[in-house]
Amino acid sequence: MTPADQIRINTLLLEREEKFVRVHELEQAAAAILGEPYPFSQPPLPSNQRRKQKGKAKGAGAKGKAKGGGGLRLRRLKDGEVAYRVCYRDRNGEQEACYEESGPLLTLVGAQGGSLTVHSIDTVDTEGAAVERLWAPTPAEMEVQA
């Protein structure tokens, strides 16, 4: 992938994240009008649909671990952990987001460059408190990002 392609993908990922934040804001506004949380159901998203993989034997790969982000591997959430929290800087400044799945995090880490820099990935509990730091850039990676 060329650097120009990587920048275009990073831009699209950031735009996608902004849209999800906007949806969350709209849901919160509806809940404020109602005076209680509204039970919004997540619509089926094309990106959540599973596709059949051709030519890959079942059971291949590390069970319970996702791979991507330049070889980064994240473990499954343990009891008491409800999400992964990623801290990063993009063109809008310092950002923080939580995900229940590791896939988007691996994509984000792998898409670093230009205005996108990931600082850390932690697991969090139901209160949003950090449970365990799973990833932070090494000193060598930090030099490359600078």
C-alpha positions in Angstrom: 0.0 0.0 0.0 1.4 3.4 -0.9 1.6 6.2 1.6 -1.1 8.1 -0.4 -3.4 5.1 -0.2 -2.8 4.8 3.6 -3.6 8.5 4.1 -6.8 8.1 2.2 -7.8 5.1 4.3 -6.9 6.9 7.5 -9.1 9.9 6.4 -12.0 7.5 5.7 -11.6 5.8 9.1 -11.6 9.1 10.9 -14.7 10.2 9.0 -16.4 7.0 9.9 -15.5 7.5 13.6 -17.0 11.1 13.4 -20.2 9.7 12.0 -20.5 7.1 14.9 -19.9 9.9 17.4 -22.7 11.9 15.7 -25.1 9.0 16.0 -24.2 8.6 19.7 -24.9 12.3 20.2 -28.3 12.0 18.5 -29.2 9.0 20.7 -28.2 11.0 23.8 -30.3 13.9 22.7 -33.3 11.6 22.3 -32.7 10.1 25.7 -32.5 13.6 27.2 -35.9 14.5 25.7 -37.4 11.3 27.1 -35.7 11.7 30.5 -34.4 8.2 30.4 -32.2 6.0 28.2 -34.0 5.0 25.1 -33.4 1.4 24.1 -31.9 2.0 20.7 -31.1 -1.1 18.8 -28.1 -1.2 16.5 -29.1 -1.4 12.9 -27.4 -4.1 10.7 -24.2 -2.5 9.4 -22.5 -3.8 6.2 -19.2 -3.8 8.1 -20.5 -6.1 10.7 -21.7 -8.8 8.2 -19.5 -11.9 8.2 -18.2 -13.0 4.8 -17.2 -16.5 3.9 -13.4 -16.9 3.6 -12.3 -18.8 0.5 -9.3 -21.1 0.6 -8.7 -20.8 4.4 -9.0 -23.9 6.5 -11.3 -23.6 9.5 -9.5 -23.2 12.8 -6.5 -21.5 11.2 -5.0 -18.7 13.2 -4.7 -18.1 17.0 -8.0 -18.8 18.8 -9.2 -15.9 20.8 -6.8 -13.4 19.3 -7.2 -10.9 16.5 -4.3 -10.0 14.3 -3.6 -6.9 12.3 -2.1 -3.5 13.0 1.4 -4.6 11.9 1.2 -7.9 13.7 -0.3 -6.6 16.9 -2.3 -9.2 18.8 -4.9 -8.4 21.4 -6.3 -10.9 23.8 -10.0 -11.4 24.5 -11.6 -9.5 27.2 -11.5 -11.2 30.6 -14.2 -11.3 33.3 -14.7 -7.8 34.7 -13.5 -6.1 31.4 -16.2 -4.8 29.1 -14.3 -3.0 26.4 -11.0 -1.9 24.9 -10.2 1.8 25.2 -7.9 3.4 22.6 -6.3 6.8 23.1 -5.0 8.5 20.0 -4.3 11.9 18.3 -5.9 12.8 15.0 -6.5 16.0 13.1 -9.1 17.0 15.7 -6.7 16.6 18.6 -6.6 14.0 21.4 -9.3 11.4 21.1 -10.5 8.4 23.2 -12.9 5.7 22.0 -14.1 2.4 23.4 -14.8 -0.8 21.4 -16.2 -4.1 22.5 -14.3 -5.8 19.6 -10.6 -5.7 18.9 -10.9 -5.4 15.1 -11.3 -1.6 14.9 -8.3 -1.1 17.2 -6.1 -3.2 15.1 -7.2 -1.3 12.0 -6.5 2.0 13.8 -3.0 0.9 14.9 -2.2 -0.3 11.4 -3.5 3.0 9.9 -1.1 5.2 11.8 0.7 7.9 9.9 0.1 11.5 8.8 -2.2 13.0 11.5 -3.1 9.7 13.2 -1.0 8.5 16.2 -2.2 5.8 18.6 -0.9 6.3 22.2 -2.3 3.3 24.1 -4.9 0.5 24.3 -6.3 -0.5 27.6 -9.1 -2.8 28.8 -11.8 -1.1 30.9 -14.4 -2.1 33.4 -18.1 -1.1 33.6 -17.2 2.2 35.3 -14.7 3.0 32.5 -11.7 2.6 34.7 -8.6 1.1 33.1 -8.0 -2.6 34.1 -4.9 -3.5 32.1 -2.7 -1.7 29.5 -2.5 -4.0 26.5 -0.4 -1.9 24.1 1.6 1.3 24.0 4.2 2.2 21.4 7.8 1.2 22.1 10.4 4.0 22.3 11.6 3.1 18.7 8.0 3.4 17.4 7.6 6.7 19.2 10.7 8.0 17.4 9.2 7.0 14.0 5.9 8.7 14.8 7.6 12.0 15.8 
